[in-house]
């Protein structure tokens, strides 16, 4: 997803992307990728500090998809953890019942 965020900036016009808006023009490709990864993690984890954001329509659309993916991933993860905990609790109840 960080790569998609980088491509969004490079496919838009030179003066209308998040790289230029935040004055990252002098950054190396590694620094741009790290910044993209930072944005992606902040977006997917629903923290969203707001320091990096889309500056054109294409970047905002991609940002919306990243947010939706973050909510889906978070929901599936929390549901799975809840299911694991619930199953472990049920096993403990059965064990305690047998011991009594």
C-alpha positions as CSV (number, residue, x, y, z in Angstrom):
1,X,0.0,0.0,0.0
2,X,3.0,2.3,0.6
3,X,4.0,1.7,-3.0
4,X,0.5,2.6,-4.2
5,X,0.7,5.8,-2.2
6,X,4.1,6.6,-3.9
7,X,2.7,5.8,-7.4
8,X,-0.2,8.1,-6.7
9,X,2.2,11.0,-6.2
10,X,4.3,10.2,-9.2
11,X,1.4,9.8,-11.6
12,X,-0.1,13.2,-10.8
13,X,1.2,16.5,-12.0
14,X,4.5,17.6,-10.5
15,X,3.2,20.5,-8.5
16,X,0.0,18.8,-7.3
17,X,1.0,15.9,-5.1
18,X,1.7,15.2,-1.5
19,X,5.5,15.0,-2.1
20,X,5.7,18.5,-3.4
21,X,3.1,19.9,-1.0
22,X,5.0,18.7,2.0
23,X,8.4,19.8,0.5
24,X,9.8,16.2,0.2
25,X,11.2,16.9,-3.3
26,X,14.8,16.6,-2.1
27,X,14.2,13.2,-0.4
28,X,15.7,10.0,-1.7
29,X,13.5,7.2,-2.9
30,X,14.1,5.4,0.4
31,X,13.0,8.4,2.4
32,X,9.9,8.8,0.2
33,X,9.1,5.1,0.7
34,X,9.6,5.4,4.4
35,X,7.3,8.4,4.5
36,X,4.7,6.5,2.4
37,X,4.9,3.5,4.8
38,X,4.4,5.9,7.7
39,X,1.3,7.4,6.1
40,X,0.0,3.9,5.3
41,X,0.5,2.6,8.8
42,X,-1.1,5.7,10.3
43,X,-4.1,5.4,8.0
44,X,-4.6,1.7,8.3
45,X,-4.4,1.7,12.1
46,X,-6.9,4.6,12.1
47,X,-4.5,6.9,14.0
48,X,-4.3,9.4,11.1
49,X,-2.2,12.2,12.5
50,X,-3.0,14.4,9.5
51,X,0.6,15.5,8.8
52,X,0.5,13.7,5.4
53,X,-2.6,13.7,3.3
54,X,-3.7,13.6,-0.3
55,X,-3.5,16.9,-2.1
56,X,-5.4,16.0,-5.3
57,X,-8.4,13.9,-6.2
58,X,-6.5,10.8,-7.1
59,X,-4.5,10.7,-3.8
60,X,-7.7,11.3,-1.8
61,X,-9.4,8.4,-3.6
62,X,-6.5,6.1,-2.8
63,X,-6.6,7.4,0.8
64,X,-10.2,6.4,1.1
65,X,-9.4,2.9,-0.1
66,X,-6.6,2.7,2.4
67,X,-8.9,3.8,5.2
68,X,-11.5,1.2,4.2
69,X,-8.9,-1.5,4.0
70,X,-7.7,-0.5,7.5
71,X,-11.2,-0.8,8.9
72,X,-11.6,-4.2,7.3
73,X,-8.3,-5.5,8.5
74,X,-8.9,-4.2,12.0
75,X,-12.3,-5.7,12.2
76,X,-11.2,-9.1,11.0
77,X,-8.2,-9.1,13.4
78,X,-10.3,-8.1,16.4
79,X,-13.0,-10.6,15.5
80,X,-10.3,-13.4,15.2
81,X,-8.8,-12.5,18.6
82,X,-12.2,-12.4,20.2
83,X,-13.0,-15.9,18.8
84,X,-9.7,-17.3,20.0
85,X,-10.2,-15.9,23.5
86,X,-13.8,-17.2,23.6
87,X,-12.7,-20.7,22.5
88,X,-10.0,-20.8,25.1
89,X,-12.5,-19.7,27.8
90,X,-14.9,-22.4,26.8
91,X,-12.2,-25.0,27.0
92,X,-11.3,-23.8,30.5
93,X,-15.0,-24.0,31.6
94,X,-15.2,-27.6,30.3
95,X,-11.9,-28.5,32.1
96,X,-13.1,-27.0,35.4
97,X,-16.4,-28.7,35.1
98,X,-14.7,-32.1,34.7
99,X,-12.3,-31.4,37.6
100,X,-15.2,-30.6,39.9
